[in-house]
Every structure is written in structure tokens, then in C-alpha cells.
Amino acid sequence: MHRVPSNLTTRIRQLEADLGVELFIRENQRLRLSPAGHSFLRYSQQILALVDEARMVVAGDEPQGLFSLGSLESTAAVRIPSTLAHFNQRYPKIHLALSTGPSGTMIDGVLEGALSAAFVDGPLVHPGLEGLPVFPEEMMIVAPYGHAPITRASEVNGANVYAFRANCSYRRHFESWFHADRATRAGSTRWSLTTGCWPASSPAPAWR
């Protein structure tokens, strides 16, 4: 450790005082590890191994390590499976962890550091985040068979509607659509129309 014995003894004493336990059993001017010392040594070795691993990860030419990705459930199911498969083939040393949920939950995950990036509904307006458009999507309303075509919110004024959770941006877009047309949904918590998203290139036949 590049220290003279007296200085080493002082450092050991300081460490024991900081931990509040004796790391060594002192017998006849000899030292041997105490049970607490063995435990501390094991954890210290694990920490040093992780430090070495971290150095190799950040210094290596090939990307590796953990990449935590968040996504809307619809995007994870329809949009990105082939992209993730290609990513996994190109970067086999990266461990990809995928989480799904509403946009609000995914954005919170990025802000808290739990997620490295996320696919969310846009536009993204947050001073601490940067967003890039990647997929165009259209929202749709699914109504019972035989229902008249719905082109304005006022055409379903007062209707009960099923929608996404409160922290989902799709729901906020839908509510803004109602407000812009000065329409209101019924006060009941049971909604009979359903909002959803559909790839813009594949219009859904259930629109009418």
C-alpha cells in the first residue's frame, strides 16, 4: 500500500472508527481478520471488480453495458420489434432492458435516470429533455358498428367514452379535441367509445 507500518495502522484505525466495528483481531502483535473484516473484504473486492468493469465499459471501442429503454405499449408492440432485433444483432454486448407504459410514466423515468431514453407521444416540451420525431401516428375513435362517421367531437357530445389513463398524452390530446369543439363527455366513469392509436400508413377499418 506504499505506507510505512505505523501509517498503515493509523489508516486501519481510522477505517474501523468510521465503520464502528473492528476489522481485525489483534493477538500478540499479529492481526487476523475478524468476521466483520471478512465481510468488508468481500464487499470491497466486489466494488473493485465493478470499478474495473466500469472502466472497461467506458473505455472499450465496442458499446456495451445496460441500456434502459422506455416505450408506449402500442409502439413496443407494433413499431420497434424489428428495430430492437437489429440493434441486438449489431450490439450484442449491450443489455437492452425495455419498459412500457404511458408517456407520462416514461418521461418521469428518463428524468429520474431510470431510463436512458424513451419512445413517447409528442411534441415533447420539457426544458431538461430533447425529443426527435420518429413515427407519425393518428389517433382514432372506435365506435359501435353502424355508428355514423365521427369527424368532430360535437358529434359525440355527452357520450360516455373509454380512454387511456390520466397520465397518458393520448388522453390529453383527446380531451383537447373535445375542448376545442366545446364538446363534453358524459359525467359517468364508464365510457362507451374507445380512443386508440393506429399507424398513419394503415388506416383502421373500424373508424366508421
N, CA and C of each residue as an Amber inpcrd file, in Angstrom:
protein
   624
   0.8240000  -1.2060000   0.0000000   0.0000000   0.0000000   0.0000000
   0.8580000   1.2570000   0.0000000   2.1770000   1.0650000  -0.1140000
   3.0970000   2.2080000  -0.1780000   3.0200000   3.0670000   1.0840000
   2.8710000   2.3910000   2.2410000   2.8320000   3.1270000   3.5030000
   3.7130000   2.3910000   4.5180000   4.3340000   3.1530000   5.4080000
   5.0900000   2.5180000   6.4800000   4.1070000   1.9060000   7.4560000
   4.5130000   0.8830000   8.2410000   3.5760000   0.1840000   9.1290000
   2.7930000   1.0910000  10.0600000   3.4550000   2.0900000  10.6560000
   2.7480000   2.9530000  11.6000000   1.6330000   3.7300000  10.9120000
   1.8960000   4.1930000   9.6920000   0.8750000   4.9240000   8.9480000
  -0.2550000   3.9900000   8.5430000   0.0830000   2.7540000   8.1890000
  -0.9290000   1.7690000   7.8290000  -1.8200000   1.4650000   9.0220000
  -1.2180000   1.3260000  10.1960000  -2.0040000   1.0760000  11.4120000
  -2.9600000   2.2220000  11.6800000  -2.4900000   3.4350000  11.4720000
  -3.3500000   4.6010000  11.6760000  -4.5260000   4.5850000  10.7180000
  -4.2770000   4.2310000   9.4710000  -5.3540000   4.1910000   8.4760000
  -6.3740000   3.1100000   8.8200000  -5.8910000   1.9700000   9.3090000
  -6.8100000   0.8980000   9.7150000  -7.6740000   1.3600000  10.8750000
  -7.0760000   2.0090000  11.8450000  -7.8300000   2.5180000  12.9970000
  -8.8850000   3.5330000  12.5550000  -8.5070000   4.3960000  11.6390000
  -9.4600000   5.3910000  11.1380000 -10.6270000   4.7250000  10.4140000
 -10.3290000   3.6930000   9.6330000 -11.3840000   2.9790000   8.9160000
 -12.3170000   2.2690000   9.8900000 -11.7490000   1.6340000  10.9080000
 -12.5740000   0.9500000  11.9110000 -13.4410000   1.9430000  12.6740000
 -12.8790000   3.1060000  12.9870000 -13.6600000   4.1300000  13.6860000
 -14.8000000   4.6270000  12.8110000 -14.5360000   4.7600000  11.5250000
 -15.5780000   5.2190000  10.6030000 -16.6880000   4.1780000  10.4600000
 -16.3170000   2.8960000  10.4270000 -17.3100000   1.8280000  10.2800000
 -17.9820000   1.4710000  11.5970000 -17.3040000   1.7580000  12.6940000
 -17.8780000   1.4270000  14.0000000 -17.7000000  -0.0300000  14.3840000
 -16.7780000  -0.7440000  13.7320000 -16.5080000  -2.1560000  14.0400000
 -15.0040000  -2.3990000  13.9560000 -14.5570000  -3.4870000  14.5590000
 -13.1590000  -3.8840000  14.4470000 -13.0180000  -4.8440000  13.2790000
 -12.1650000  -4.5020000  12.3450000 -11.9510000  -5.3330000  11.1710000
 -10.9040000  -6.4130000  11.4150000 -10.0990000  -6.2350000  12.4370000
  -9.0300000  -7.1900000  12.7390000  -9.0930000  -7.6150000  14.2020000
  -8.6550000  -8.8460000  14.4290000  -8.4510000  -9.3430000  15.7930000
  -6.9560000  -9.2420000  16.0710000  -6.6000000  -8.5420000  17.1220000
  -5.2010000  -8.2700000  17.4320000  -4.7360000  -9.2190000  18.5310000
  -3.7500000 -10.0500000  18.1990000  -3.2200000 -11.0310000  19.1470000
  -1.6970000 -11.0550000  19.0640000  -1.0580000 -10.7470000  20.1850000
   0.4030000 -10.8510000  20.2500000   1.0870000 -10.1420000  19.0790000
   0.6670000  -8.9070000  18.8700000   1.2360000  -8.0660000  17.8130000
   1.0170000  -8.6460000  16.4090000  -0.0020000  -9.4940000  16.3030000
  -0.3720000 -10.0340000  14.9980000  -1.8270000  -9.6720000  14.7190000
  -2.1540000  -9.5670000  13.4620000  -3.5110000  -9.2110000  13.0530000
  -4.1070000 -10.3290000  12.2080000  -5.3680000 -10.6240000  12.4640000
  -6.1280000 -11.5020000  11.5780000  -7.5300000 -10.9340000  11.4360000
  -8.1300000 -11.1930000  10.3100000  -9.4400000 -10.6100000  10.0180000
 -10.5050000 -11.1070000  10.9870000 -11.3120000 -10.1730000  11.4340000
 -12.4820000 -10.5180000  12.2460000 -13.6210000 -10.9280000  11.3120000
 -14.7290000 -11.4850000  11.8340000 -15.8740000 -11.7890000  10.9660000
 -16.3350000 -10.5690000  10.1670000 -16.3730000  -9.4030000  10.8340000
 -16.7490000  -8.1800000  10.1230000 -15.7130000  -7.8290000   9.0650000
 -14.4400000  -8.1170000   9.3650000 -13.3830000  -7.8420000   8.4010000
 -13.5000000  -8.6940000   7.1540000 -13.8730000  -9.9720000   7.3370000
 -14.0800000 -10.8470000   6.1820000 -15.2280000 -10.3370000   5.3080000
 -16.3110000  -9.9050000   5.9470000 -17.4570000  -9.3770000   5.1870000
 -17.0680000  -8.1170000   4.4320000 -16.3320000  -7.2360000   5.1200000
 -15.9240000  -5.9840000   4.4860000 -14.9780000  -6.2550000   3.3200000
 -14.0870000  -7.2520000   3.4690000 -13.1600000  -7.6010000   2.3970000
 -13.9170000  -8.1130000   1.1750000 -14.9310000  -8.9420000   1.4170000
 -15.7040000  -9.4980000   0.3030000 -16.3960000  -8.3930000  -0.4890000
 -17.0300000  -7.4480000   0.2330000 -17.6990000  -6.3400000  -0.4550000
 -16.6910000  -5.4280000  -1.1400000 -15.5440000  -5.2300000  -0.5300000
 -14.5150000  -4.3810000  -1.1430000 -14.0300000  -4.9780000  -2.4530000
 -13.8660000  -6.3040000  -2.4760000 -13.4410000  -6.9680000  -3.7070000
 -14.4940000  -6.8360000  -4.7990000 -15.7720000  -6.9310000  -4.4070000
 -16.8540000  -6.7710000  -5.3820000 -16.8770000  -5.3560000  -5.9460000
 -16.6620000  -4.3730000  -5.0700000 -16.6520000  -2.9730000  -5.5110000
 -15.5000000  -2.7270000  -6.4830000 -14.3230000  -3.2500000  -6.1530000
 -13.1670000  -3.0590000  -7.0320000 -13.3840000  -3.7440000  -8.3780000
 -14.0440000  -4.9100000  -8.3510000 -14.3380000  -5.6070000  -9.6080000
 -15.3000000  -4.7960000 -10.4640000 -16.3020000  -4.1740000  -9.8230000
 -17.2480000  -3.3360000 -10.5610000 -16.5630000  -2.1020000 -11.1370000
 -15.6270000  -1.5370000 -10.3810000 -14.8800000  -0.3810000 -10.8840000
 -14.0820000  -0.7660000 -12.1290000 -13.4290000  -1.9290000 -12.0720000
 -12.6750000  -2.3950000 -13.2420000 -13.5970000  -2.6350000 -14.4310000
 -14.7740000  -3.2220000 -14.1580000 -15.7370000  -3.4720000 -15.2350000
 -16.2230000  -2.1650000 -15.8430000 -16.4950000  -1.1680000 -14.9810000
 -16.9540000   0.1310000 -15.4710000 -15.8940000   0.7890000 -16.3500000
 -14.6420000   0.6590000 -15.9560000 -13.5670000   1.2360000 -16.7630000
 -13.4900000   0.5810000 -18.1310000 -13.6570000  -0.7380000 -18.1720000
 -13.6150000  -1.4410000 -19.4560000 -14.7930000  -1.0490000 -20.3410000
 -15.9730000  -0.8460000 -19.7060000 -17.1650000  -0.4900000 -20.4770000
 -17.0050000   0.8660000 -21.1390000 -16.5590000   1.8580000 -20.3600000
 -16.4730000   3.2190000 -20.9070000 -15.2530000   3.4070000 -21.8000000
 -14.2300000   2.5770000 -21.6270000 -13.0110000   2.7470000 -22.4180000
 -12.9760000   1.8580000 -23.6490000 -13.8670000   0.8790000 -23.7240000
 -13.8430000  -0.0520000 -24.8400000 -14.3300000   0.5760000 -26.1300000
 -13.8480000   0.0350000 -27.2620000 -14.2630000   0.5270000 -28.5710000
 -15.6680000   0.0630000 -28.9220000 -16.0660000  -1.1080000 -28.4290000
 -17.3850000  -1.6560000 -28.7390000 -18.3770000  -1.2870000 -27.6420000
 -19.5220000  -0.6860000 -27.9900000 -20.5180000  -0.3180000 -26.9740000
 -20.9630000  -1.5410000 -26.1810000 -21.0860000  -1.3720000 -24.8810000
 -21.5360000  -2.4470000 -24.0260000 -22.1230000  -1.8620000 -22.7600000
 -22.7760000  -2.7100000 -21.9680000 -23.3940000  -2.2540000 -20.7360000
 -24.9080000  -2.3010000 -20.8220000 -25.5550000  -1.6240000 -19.8910000
 -27.0170000  -1.6260000 -19.8010000 -27.6060000  -0.4170000 -20.5210000
 -28.6290000  -0.6580000 -21.3240000 -29.3780000   0.4220000 -21.9720000
 -30.8500000   0.2320000 -21.6280000 -31.3700000   1.0980000 -20.7770000
 -32.7620000   1.0160000 -20.3280000 -33.6290000   1.8810000 -21.2330000
 -34.5240000   1.2410000 -21.9630000 -35.3610000   1.9320000 -22.9400000
 -36.8230000   1.8570000 -22.5230000 -37.5050000   2.9930000 -22.5750000
 -38.9370000   3.0350000 -22.3000000 -39.7210000   3.2080000 -23.5860000
 -40.9860000   2.7840000 -23.5660000 -41.7930000   2.8920000 -24.7820000
 -43.2720000   2.8420000 -24.4450000 -44.0660000   3.5360000 -25.2580000
 -45.5050000   3.3340000 -25.2210000 -45.7880000   1.8770000 -25.5680000
 -46.8220000   1.3200000 -24.9710000 -47.1260000  -0.0880000 -25.2140000
 -47.4290000  -0.3560000 -26.6860000 -48.1750000   0.5430000 -27.3330000
 -48.5050000   0.3520000 -28.7480000 -47.2570000   0.4140000 -29.6190000
 -46.3400000   1.3090000 -29.2910000 -45.0930000   1.4240000 -30.0490000
 -44.2320000   0.1780000 -29.8800000 -44.1760000  -0.3310000 -28.6520000
 -43.3870000  -1.5360000 -28.3870000 -43.9500000  -2.7430000 -29.1220000
 -45.2780000  -2.7800000 -29.2920000 -45.9150000  -3.9310000 -29.9290000
 -45.8550000  -3.8690000 -31.4490000 -45.9220000  -2.6610000 -32.0310000
 -46.0830000  -2.5320000 -33.4810000 -44.8660000  -1.9270000 -34.1730000
 -44.2790000  -0.9150000 -33.5590000 -43.2850000  -0.1120000 -34.2650000
 -41.8450000  -0.6090000 -34.1630000 -41.4310000  -1.0370000 -32.9920000
 -39.9920000  -1.1990000 -32.7660000 -39.4620000  -2.6280000 -32.6440000
 -40.2740000  -3.6840000 -32.7120000 -39.6980000  -5.0280000 -32.5650000
 -38.5550000  -5.3230000 -33.5390000 -38.7220000  -5.0030000 -34.8160000
 -37.6570000  -5.2780000 -35.7880000 -36.4350000  -4.3990000 -35.5340000
 -36.6800000  -3.1560000 -35.0910000 -35.5670000  -2.2550000 -34.7760000
 -34.7580000  -2.7870000 -33.6030000 -35.4460000  -3.2810000 -32.5800000
 -34.7500000  -3.8240000 -31.4130000 -33.9770000  -5.0900000 -31.7730000
 -34.5490000  -5.9130000 -32.6470000 -33.8460000  -7.1250000 -33.0750000
 -32.5600000  -6.7710000 -33.8240000 -32.6320000  -5.7620000 -34.7020000
 -31.4440000  -5.3170000 -35.4380000 -30.4180000  -4.7220000 -34.4810000
 -30.8880000  -3.9570000 -33.5080000 -29.9960000  -3.3480000 -32.5190000
 -29.2590000  -4.4310000 -31.7360000 -29.9850000  -5.4700000 -31.3340000
 -29.3830000  -6.5530000 -30.5550000 -28.3230000  -7.3010000 -31.3610000
 -28.5600000  -7.4640000 -32.6530000 -27.5820000  -8.1340000 -33.5110000
 -26.3360000  -7.2740000 -33.7230000 -26.5490000  -5.9800000 -33.8160000
 -25.4210000  -5.0810000 -34.0850000 -24.5830000  -4.8270000 -32.8350000
 -25.2560000  -4.7820000 -31.6710000 -24.5470000  -4.5020000 -30.4180000
 -24.8240000  -5.6230000 -29.4160000 -24.2340000  -6.7910000 -29.6050000
 -24.5360000  -7.9340000 -28.7390000 -24.0870000  -7.7660000 -27.2950000
 -23.1550000  -6.8640000 -27.0310000 -22.6660000  -6.6810000 -25.6660000
 -23.5050000  -5.6970000 -24.8600000 -24.4880000  -5.0820000 -25.4990000
 -25.3810000  -4.1710000 -24.7810000 -26.5800000  -4.9490000 -24.2690000
 -26.8450000  -4.8160000 -22.9860000 -28.0230000  -5.4540000 -22.3900000
 -29.1830000  -4.4670000 -22.4700000 -30.1570000  -4.7740000 -23.3130000
 -31.2970000  -3.8820000 -23.5260000 -32.4350000  -4.2700000 -22.5930000
 -32.8520000  -3.3360000 -21.7570000 -33.9680000  -3.5550000 -20.8380000
 -35.1220000  -2.6560000 -21.2680000 -36.2370000  -3.2510000 -21.6920000
 -37.3790000  -2.4990000 -22.2120000 -38.4860000  -2.4100000 -21.1710000
 -38.9650000  -1.1850000 -20.9330000 -40.1070000  -0.9440000 -20.0470000
 -41.1990000  -0.2480000 -20.8470000 -42.4610000  -0.5890000 -20.5850000
 -43.5710000   0.0310000 -21.3060000 -44.5260000   0.7110000 -20.3430000
 -45.2230000   1.7170000 -20.8540000 -46.1880000   2.4380000 -20.0460000
 -46.6090000   3.7180000 -20.7350000 -47.4580000   4.5230000 -20.0840000
 -47.8980000   5.7930000 -20.6640000 -46.7390000   6.7760000 -20.8220000
 -46.9470000   7.7820000 -21.6600000 -45.8950000   8.7700000 -21.9090000
 -45.4270000   9.4390000 -20.6280000 -46.3740000   9.8140000 -19.7640000
 -46.0010000  10.4940000 -18.5270000 -45.0700000   9.6690000 -17.6700000
 -45.3600000   8.3730000 -17.5610000 -44.5170000   7.4790000 -16.7730000
 -43.1380000   7.3320000 -17.4010000 -43.0960000   7.2270000 -18.7290000
 -41.8190000   7.0790000 -19.4170000 -40.9630000   8.3420000 -19.2810000
 -41.5830000   9.5020000 -19.4110000 -40.8460000  10.7640000 -19.2710000
 -40.2890000  10.9000000 -17.8610000 -41.0950000  10.5460000 -16.8670000
 -40.6110000  10.5860000 -15.4840000 -39.4160000   9.6560000 -15.3070000
 -39.4600000   8.4910000 -15.9660000 -38.3460000   7.5540000 -15.8670000
 -37.0530000   8.1200000 -16.4200000 -37.1380000   8.8600000 -17.5290000
 -35.9440000   9.4910000 -18.1010000 -35.4300000  10.5910000 -17.1800000
 -36.3370000  11.3980000 -16.6550000 -35.9340000  12.4930000 -15.7700000
 -35.2920000  11.9820000 -14.4890000 -35.7720000  10.8450000 -13.9910000
 -35.2440000  10.2790000 -12.7480000 -33.9820000   9.4600000 -12.9710000
 -33.6210000   9.2300000 -14.2270000 -32.4230000   8.4630000 -14.5150000
 -32.6420000   6.9670000 -14.5920000 -33.8870000   6.5120000 -14.4280000
 -34.1740000   5.0830000 -14.5120000 -34.1600000   4.5940000 -15.9560000
 -34.4300000   5.4850000 -16.9030000 -34.4260000   5.1430000 -18.3210000
 -33.3940000   5.9890000 -19.0580000 -32.7190000   5.3740000 -20.0180000
 -31.7490000   6.1160000 -20.8260000 -32.4420000   6.9380000 -21.9000000
 -33.5460000   6.4210000 -22.4310000 -34.3210000   7.0910000 -23.4750000
 -35.6950000   6.4440000 -23.5150000 -36.6210000   7.0610000 -24.2480000
 -37.9750000   6.5030000 -24.3090000 -38.6890000   6.9630000 -25.5710000
 -39.5440000   6.0860000 -26.0980000 -40.4670000   6.4390000 -27.1700000
 -41.7580000   6.9230000 -26.5180000 -42.1000000   8.2030000 -26.7410000
 -43.3050000   8.7800000 -26.1450000 -44.0750000   9.5450000 -27.2130000
 -45.2770000   9.9550000 -26.8650000 -46.0670000  10.7730000 -27.7690000
 -45.5520000  12.2060000 -27.7460000 -45.5660000  12.8650000 -28.8760000
 -45.0770000  14.2390000 -28.9490000 -46.1800000  15.2320000 -29.2280000
 -45.8150000  16.5030000 -29.3230000 -44.4470000  17.0140000 -29.1900000
 -43.9870000  17.0300000 -27.7380000 -42.6960000  16.8070000 -27.5400000
 -42.1220000  16.7950000 -26.2030000 -41.7210000  18.2120000 -25.8220000
 -42.3010000  18.7060000 -24.7500000 -41.9970000  20.0610000 -24.2850000
 -41.5050000  19.9690000 -22.8490000 -40.2050000  19.9640000 -22.6820000
 -39.6010000  19.9340000 -21.3480000 -38.1940000  20.5160000 -21.4490000
 -37.8500000  21.4820000 -20.5870000 -36.5420000  22.1420000 -20.7030000
 -35.3640000  21.2080000 -20.4680000 -35.5900000  20.0900000 -19.7660000
 -34.4920000  19.1890000 -19.4560000 -34.3620000  18.0130000 -20.3930000
 -35.2200000  17.9440000 -21.4170000 -35.2030000  16.8060000 -22.3320000
 -35.1780000  17.2710000 -23.7830000 -34.6920000  16.4080000 -24.6410000
 -34.6660000  16.6900000 -26.0730000 -35.3710000  15.5610000 -26.8100000
 -36.2710000  15.9050000 -27.7200000 -37.0320000  14.8980000 -28.4420000
 -36.7990000  14.9670000 -29.9390000 -36.9990000  13.8400000 -30.6050000
 -36.8300000  13.7430000 -32.0530000 -37.9850000  12.9360000 -32.6320000
 -38.7480000  13.4980000 -33.6070000 -39.8530000  12.7340000 -34.2120000
 -39.3130000  11.5030000 -34.9530000 -39.9580000  10.3510000 -34.7360000
 -39.5170000   9.1270000 -35.4120000 -40.6490000   8.4000000 -36.1320000
 -41.8820000   8.4830000 -35.6220000 -43.0040000   7.7950000 -36.2540000
 -44.2170000   8.7220000 -36.3120000 -44.8880000   8.8370000 -37.4650000
 -46.1740000   9.5630000 -37.4990000 -47.3000000   8.6150000 -37.1000000
 -48.2110000   9.0780000 -36.2950000 -49.3570000   8.2700000 -35.8880000
 -50.6160000   9.1240000 -35.8780000 -51.7470000   8.4900000 -36.0610000
 -53.0380000   9.1560000 -35.9780000 -53.8470000   8.5270000 -34.8550000
 -54.5510000   9.3640000 -34.1390000 -55.4830000   8.8350000 -33.1510000
 -56.7820000   8.4660000 -33.8490000 -57.5120000   7.5600000 -33.2530000
 -58.7680000   7.1180000 -33.8460000 -59.7980000   6.8780000 -32.7520000
 -61.0480000   6.9060000 -33.1550000 -62.1500000   6.5650000 -32.2620000
 -62.8020000   5.3030000 -32.8030000 -62.9820000   4.3300000 -31.9620000
 -63.6710000   3.1000000 -32.3400000 -65.0810000   3.1700000 -31.7700000
 -66.0670000   3.1310000 -32.6500000 -67.4710000   3.2390000 -32.2550000
 -68.2060000   1.9460000 -32.6140000 -69.3880000   1.7350000 -32.0580000
 -70.1550000   0.5310000 -32.3970000 -70.4590000   0.4590000 -33.8880000
 -70.6210000  -0.7530000 -34.4010000 -70.9390000  -0.9600000 -35.8050000
 -72.2470000  -0.2460000 -36.1420000 -72.2550000   0.4660000 -37.2630000
 -73.4450000   1.1990000 -37.6650000 -73.4910000   2.6230000 -37.1640000
 -72.5290000   3.0050000 -36.3100000 -72.4900000   4.3810000 -35.8100000
 -72.1360000   5.3240000 -36.9590000 -72.7260000   6.4870000 -36.9740000
 -72.4210000   7.4750000 -38.0150000 -70.9500000   7.8750000 -37.9470000
 -70.3350000   8.2270000 -39.0970000 -68.9390000   8.6660000 -39.0870000
 -68.7250000   9.8170000 -38.1070000 -67.6220000   9.7780000 -37.3810000
 -67.3130000  10.8010000 -36.3760000 -66.1820000  11.6650000 -36.9080000
 -66.4790000  12.9130000 -37.1590000 -65.4710000  13.8440000 -37.6660000
 -65.2030000  14.9880000 -36.7070000 -66.1270000  15.2100000 -35.7490000
 -65.9760000  16.2920000 -34.7780000 -66.3630000  15.7790000 -33.3990000
 -65.7830000  16.3880000 -32.3880000 -66.1080000  15.9840000 -31.0220000
 -67.5600000  16.2750000 -30.6860000 -68.1080000  17.3210000 -31.3070000
 -69.5020000  17.6720000 -31.0190000 -70.4660000  16.5790000 -31.4630000
 -70.0200000  15.6990000 -32.3660000 -70.8810000  14.6150000 -32.8310000
 -71.0190000  13.5000000 -31.8030000 -70.1840000  13.5360000 -30.7860000
 -70.3250000  12.5840000 -29.6790000 -70.4610000  13.3480000 -28.3660000
 -70.9710000  14.5580000 -28.4620000 -71.1470000  15.3970000 -27.2800000
 -72.0300000  14.6840000 -26.2600000 -71.5500000  14.6230000 -25.0260000
 -72.3130000  13.9910000 -23.9570000 -72.2020000  12.4880000 -23.8910000
 -71.4320000  11.8830000 -24.7770000 -71.3100000  10.4210000 -24.7940000
 -70.3360000   9.9450000 -23.7170000 -70.5320000   8.7130000 -23.3050000
 -69.5580000   8.0700000 -22.4270000 -68.4160000   7.5480000 -23.2890000
 -67.1870000   7.7200000 -22.8140000 -66.0230000   7.3620000 -23.6130000
 -64.9970000   6.6280000 -22.7510000 -64.4750000   5.5270000 -23.2810000
 -63.3360000   4.8600000 -22.6580000 -62.0720000   5.5220000 -23.1850000
 -61.1160000   5.7790000 -22.3070000 -59.8730000   6.4240000 -22.7410000
 -58.6920000   5.8520000 -21.9780000 -57.5050000   6.3290000 -22.3240000
 -56.3060000   5.8920000 -21.6370000 -56.2310000   6.5100000 -20.2420000
 -55.2170000   6.0980000 -19.4850000 -55.0360000   6.6190000 -18.1360000
 -54.7390000   8.1150000 -18.1440000 -54.9340000   8.7310000 -16.9830000
 -54.8420000  10.1920000 -16.8930000 -53.4580000  10.7230000 -17.2580000
 -52.3990000   9.9560000 -17.0260000 -51.0560000  10.4590000 -17.3270000
 -50.5860000  10.0940000 -18.7290000 -51.5330000   9.6930000 -19.5850000
 -51.1910000   9.3640000 -20.9710000 -51.4390000  10.5770000 -21.8630000
 -50.4700000  10.8970000 -22.6970000 -50.6120000  12.0740000 -23.5540000
 -51.6890000  11.8810000 -24.6120000 -51.9580000  10.6270000 -25.0220000
 -53.0420000  10.3930000 -25.9780000 -54.3700000  10.8670000 -25.3920000
 -54.5530000  10.6070000 -24.1270000 -55.7880000  11.0580000 -23.4860000
 -55.8470000  12.5840000 -23.4540000 -54.7200000  13.2230000 -23.1680000
 -54.7140000  14.6910000 -23.1400000 -55.0300000  15.2660000 -24.5150000
 -54.5160000  14.6470000 -25.5830000 -54.8530000  15.0930000 -26.9370000
 -56.3560000  14.9380000 -27.1900000 -56.8940000  13.8310000 -26.7420000
 -58.3140000  13.5670000 -26.9420000 -59.1670000  14.5920000 -26.1920000
 -58.7850000  14.8900000 -24.9520000 -59.5270000  15.8770000 -24.1750000
 -59.4070000  17.2620000 -24.7980000 -58.2360000  17.5920000 -25.3560000
 -58.0700000  18.8810000 -26.0340000 -58.9710000  18.9690000 -27.2580000
 -59.1370000  17.8450000 -27.9500000 -60.0300000  17.7870000 -29.1100000
 -61.4610000  18.0980000 -28.6900000 -61.8800000  17.5740000 -27.5490000
 -63.2110000  17.8700000 -27.0200000 -63.3410000  19.3500000 -26.6830000
 -62.3430000  19.8760000 -25.9790000 -62.4090000  21.2800000 -25.5510000
 -62.4180000  22.2240000 -26.7490000 -61.6310000  21.9120000 -27.7800000
 -61.5650000  22.7820000 -28.9540000 -62.9060000  22.8730000 -29.6640000
 -63.7030000  21.8170000 -29.5840000 -65.0130000  21.8030000 -30.2340000
 -66.1360000  22.1260000 -29.2510000 -65.7330000  22.5360000 -28.0440000
 -66.6900000  22.8750000 -26.9870000 -67.6660000  21.7280000 -26.7220000
 -67.1370000  20.5430000 -26.7860000 -67.9440000  19.3540000 -26.5070000
 -67.5650000  18.8140000 -25.1370000 -68.4340000  18.0400000 -24.5750000
 -68.1880000  17.4400000 -23.2720000 -68.5460000  15.9650000 -23.3180000
 -67.8580000  15.2000000 -22.5290000 -68.2180000  13.8050000 -22.3900000
 -69.1840000  13.6790000 -21.2170000 -69.8140000  12.5350000 -21.1180000
 -70.7430000  12.3150000 -20.0150000 -69.9880000  12.2500000 -18.6970000
 -70.6730000  12.5540000 -17.6280000 -70.0290000  12.5450000 -16.3250000
 -69.7510000  11.1610000 -15.7920000 -70.3380000  10.1480000 -16.4060000
 -70.1410000   8.7800000 -15.9420000 -68.6950000   8.3540000 -16.1220000
 -68.2080000   7.5000000 -15.2350000 -66.8460000   6.9910000 -15.3520000
 -66.7670000   5.8300000 -16.3290000 -67.9130000   5.3430000 -16.8080000
 -67.9150000   4.2840000 -17.8130000 -68.0680000   4.9310000 -19.1850000
 -67.1250000   4.6540000 -20.0700000 -67.1020000   5.3110000 -21.3700000
 -67.3950000   4.2850000 -22.4590000 -68.2250000   4.6280000 -23.4320000
 -68.6410000   3.6690000 -24.4500000 -67.8950000   3.7830000 -25.7700000
 -67.1060000   4.8370000 -25.9510000 -66.2470000   4.9570000 -27.1320000
 -64.8110000   4.7330000 -26.6900000 -63.9750000   4.2930000 -27.5850000
 -62.5940000   3.9770000 -27.2300000 -61.6290000   4.7760000 -28.0850000
 -60.6510000   5.3970000 -27.4530000 -59.5970000   6.0650000 -28.2130000
 -58.4370000   5.1060000 -28.3460000 -57.7470000   5.1970000 -29.4510000
 -56.5820000   4.3540000 -29.6600000 -55.6840000   4.9820000 -30.6910000
 -54.5530000   4.3540000 -30.9660000 -53.6570000   4.8730000 -31.9940000
 -53.4640000   3.8030000 -33.0410000 -53.1850000   4.2310000 -34.2540000
 -53.0460000   3.3220000 -35.3810000 -51.9720000   3.8860000 -36.2910000
 -51.0870000   3.0540000 -36.8420000 -50.0630000   3.5900000 -37.7500000
 -50.6930000   4.4300000 -38.8540000 -50.1270000   5.5890000 -39.0990000
 -50.7110000   6.5180000 -40.0690000 -50.7730000   5.9180000 -41.4660000
 -49.8890000   4.9700000 -41.7630000 -49.8730000   4.3630000 -43.0910000
 -50.9140000   3.2670000 -43.2490000 -51.5900000   2.8830000 -42.1570000
 -52.5710000   1.7940000 -42.2080000 -53.8670000   2.2240000 -41.5440000
 -54.7460000   2.9650000 -42.2430000 -55.9850000   3.4340000 -41.6380000
 -56.8390000   2.2670000 -41.1790000 -57.4310000   2.4140000 -40.0080000
 -58.2010000   1.3260000 -39.4190000 -59.6010000   1.2800000 -39.9900000
 -60.0950000   0.0920000 -40.3970000 -61.4380000  -0.0160000 -40.9560000
 -62.5220000   0.2270000 -39.9170000 -62.1560000   0.1640000 -38.6420000
 -63.1600000   0.3600000 -37.5960000 -63.4520000   1.8340000 -37.3370000
 -62.8430000   2.7100000 -38.1490000 -63.0590000   4.1490000 -37.9380000
 -64.5140000   4.5150000 -38.0890000 -65.2650000   3.8430000 -38.9160000
 -66.6600000   4.1990000 -39.1460000 -67.5730000   3.1800000 -38.4780000
